Amino acid sequence: MKLSEFNYNLPEELIAQTPSTPRDHSKLMILDSKKQEIKDKHFYDILDELWENDVLVLNKTKVINARLHFRLENWKIWEILLHKQLWEKTWDCLVYPWKKLKPWKEIKFYLDQENLNFWFSEWKLSESQSMIGWVFDWTKLNNLNPPILKAEIKEISEKWRIIEFDKWWIEFLEIINKIWEIPLPPYIKEKLDNPDRYQTIWAETEGSAAAPTASLHFTTELLEKLKQKGVIIEKVLLHIWLWTFMPVSTDNIKDHKMHWEYIELEKDVAQRLNKYKKQKKKIIAVWTTAIRVLESMSDENWTIHSGSKETEIFIYPGYKWKFVDSIITNFHLPKSTLLMLVSSFAWKDFIQKAYNHAIKNNYRFFSFWDAMFIKNKEQN
């Protein structure tokens, strides 16, 4: 199957730069792949599409402040972006520019607001370009407090670095919440005024470098109305890493090497999901991350298993679905594995028709995008 089959032309003005306000006022496209029907709604209309005993499966991951802008001794602005946690204190990171961050180089992170204010003024950095935490060559700057975080470059691979920090998880999170920032996807150019808008309302377990963005449409009030209607809510865990934003580059999609992501499914949740499946309740996965958990932990007998592991599941047309009955998702990047996933769930030609309809009707695309609800699985 060719990569070109999953390409489309998107006008740049349809790439959403800011989220809808309120969250549930974004557009919602209702797709019925069996009837080949498309309806235009708003996300709050999902209340009319879900019924008592439907099972809504959410990803409870929470985005961490995974991006830091800083200066080294040459005073150029550098960037570290946490990609994937390898061990307790060790991360696979993307750095830019990358040439001087060589193995065994130590980086020290300082927090000193008085001196930083001076340097902000000296270097004419606007507040929107600056963080309160920076890295300095400490021999060139006097009267700094001790570093609050140290990091050592362990391995190097082109733009990637394996970096070991000197703090354990809880303390590490406290520090990066002070001096780092939420990493927005590269196609979002505008500054996000409220970082909480890139978190789901049910975010619990910290560890993602990106948000499960179809979940960003839910408000507390909407979720409560769904519960009152009898919709069952279950939560699973998948930590989203930067590979999510990387397009497929192989001409034959079967040659693509899928990325790994950490998933976790608790025993009691798995038991309830199996019970719901036997009772023929509809399993509705919210965003592709919940799909990856449910399909990765299921076997050919439509039974789901508890546990934790890393998954590299690659879902594209021809995949035999095991557990998911309907999905709530968004509009995905051209040539992406996520577009291939939804093209497997519904007929590929029908998904192409839906995307053309979205472009024609000015739907907003990508992370702060509008949504679609694919009601009936019709895999191809």
Beta strands, then each sheet from edge to edge (+ up, - down):
strand 1: 27-32
strand 2: 37-42
strand 3: 55-59
strand 4: 61-63
strand 5: 67-71
strand 6: 77-85
strand 7: 90-96
strand 8: 106-110
strand 9: 134-135
strand 10: 149-157
strand 11: 160-165
strand 12: 205-208
strand 13: 232-238
strand 14: 261-265
strand 15: 283-286
strand 16: 307-311
strand 17: 326-330
strand 18: 371-374
sheet 1: 2+ 1- 18- 17+ 15+ 3+ 13+ 14- 16+
sheet 2: 4+ 12+
sheet 3: 5+ 6- 7+ 11- 10+ 8- 9+
end
